[in-house]
Amino acid sequence: MTSNNMHNKLVMVTGATAGIGKQTARALQQMGARGDCGSQPTQDGRCDR
């Protein structure tokens, strides 16, 4: 059986401000992953999560 535990795993998702990249980043965050997005930041300088 596989585990969805991503606690303390460092991830980087490209294209995380829209579409499938955004959904992937959200899913990984919900599984406990940490990291940042590899996309252009929003106007306020943050990734849109």
Order of alpha helices (4+ residues) and beta strands (2+ residues): beta-alpha-beta
